[in-house]
Amino acid sequence: MNRRNTPTKEAILAVLSNSKKALSQDAVEKQLNIKINRATIYRVLNRFCEDKLTHKIVGEDGKQYFAICKPCNKLSETITHHFHFRCLSCDTIECLQVPVVYAVPNGYEVKNANCVLTGICKNCK
């Protein structure tokens, strides 16, 4: 679906594009150069997900993070699900460049997978 481009969308997309990690709505809001209300930021972030510009990662604490997954471009196009890693020390969430391997019982069809591993990242270790 073609959506109208607005200064709000451009500002939020710029914040995500310049980040090397997934960002929560709060983190996006703090980095914006313009004042945008919280509901608008969430709406734009979720539309970016619908339009496949970004993807949403839900942490084990239920908090939502959004990312433009640059490393995922290196993965095979047939791999739509991948693991994420959240560092308990620096709170960074990043995409891991490995395919998700899982099995489900016959008759089930997986449409989405949310895989977040938690621990200490290589930079904090």
C-alpha positions in Angstrom: 0.0 0.0 0.0 1.3 3.4 -0.9 1.4 5.7 2.1 2.0 9.4 2.1 5.5 10.4 3.2 5.5 13.0 6.0 8.1 14.8 8.0 7.1 12.6 11.1 7.8 9.4 9.2 11.0 10.7 7.7 12.3 11.7 11.2 11.4 8.3 12.8 12.9 6.4 9.8 16.1 8.5 10.1 16.5 7.6 13.8 16.0 3.9 13.0 18.3 4.0 10.0 21.1 5.6 12.0 20.9 3.1 14.8 23.0 -0.1 14.9 20.5 -1.7 17.4 16.8 -2.2 17.8 15.1 0.7 19.6 12.1 1.0 21.9 9.5 3.7 21.3 11.1 5.6 24.2 14.5 5.5 22.7 13.2 6.7 19.3 11.3 9.5 21.0 14.5 10.6 22.9 16.5 10.8 19.6 13.9 12.8 17.6 14.8 16.4 16.7 11.1 17.2 16.6 8.3 16.8 19.1 5.9 13.9 18.2 3.4 12.4 20.6 3.9 8.9 21.8 0.8 7.4 20.1 1.9 8.8 16.7 5.4 7.3 17.2 3.8 3.8 17.9 1.4 4.1 15.0 4.3 5.0 12.6 6.5 2.2 13.9 3.8 -0.4 13.5 3.0 0.9 10.0 6.7 0.5 9.2 6.4 -3.1 10.3 3.2 -3.6 8.1 5.1 -2.2 5.2 8.1 -4.4 5.9 10.5 -1.4 6.4 11.2 -2.6 9.9 10.5 -5.5 12.1 9.3 -5.7 15.7 11.1 -7.6 18.4 9.2 -8.3 21.6 11.6 -8.8 24.5 10.9 -11.4 27.3 9.7 -8.5 29.4 7.0 -7.6 26.8 8.7 -4.4 25.7 8.6 -3.8 22.0 11.7 -2.9 20.0 11.9 -1.9 16.3 14.8 -2.3 13.9 15.8 -1.9 10.3 17.5 -5.2 10.0 20.6 -4.4 8.0 22.5 -7.8 8.7 19.4 -9.7 7.6 20.0 -8.7 4.0 22.9 -11.2 4.1 20.6 -14.0 5.0 18.8 -16.1 2.4 15.6 -14.4 1.2 13.8 -17.6 2.2 14.7 -17.1 5.9 12.1 -14.8 7.3 12.6 -15.6 10.9 15.8 -15.1 12.8 17.1 -15.0 16.4 17.7 -11.7 18.3 20.0 -11.3 21.2 19.4 -8.9 24.2 22.3 -8.1 26.3 21.5 -7.9 30.0 24.4 -5.5 30.6 24.0 -2.8 27.9 20.4 -3.6 27.0 21.3 -3.8 23.3 19.1 -5.9 21.1 20.6 -7.1 17.8 19.7 -9.4 15.0 21.8 -12.6 14.8 22.8 -13.8 11.4 21.8 -17.4 11.8 18.6 -19.1 10.6 16.0 -20.2 13.1 15.8 -24.0 13.2 12.6 -25.4 14.8 10.1 -28.1 14.4 6.3 -28.0 14.9 3.9 -30.9 14.9 2.2 -32.0 11.7 -0.7 -29.8 10.8 0.7 -26.6 12.2 1.8 -23.7 10.0 4.1 -21.0 11.5 3.4 -17.5 10.3 5.7 -15.7 12.7 8.4 -16.5 15.2 9.7 -14.2 18.0 13.0 -15.6 19.2 15.0 -13.5 21.7 18.0 -14.9 23.5 19.2 -13.1 26.5 22.7 -13.0 28.1 25.9 -10.9 27.9 27.0 -9.7 24.4 30.5 -10.0 23.0 31.2 -6.3 23.7 30.2 -6.5 27.4 31.9 -9.9 28.1 
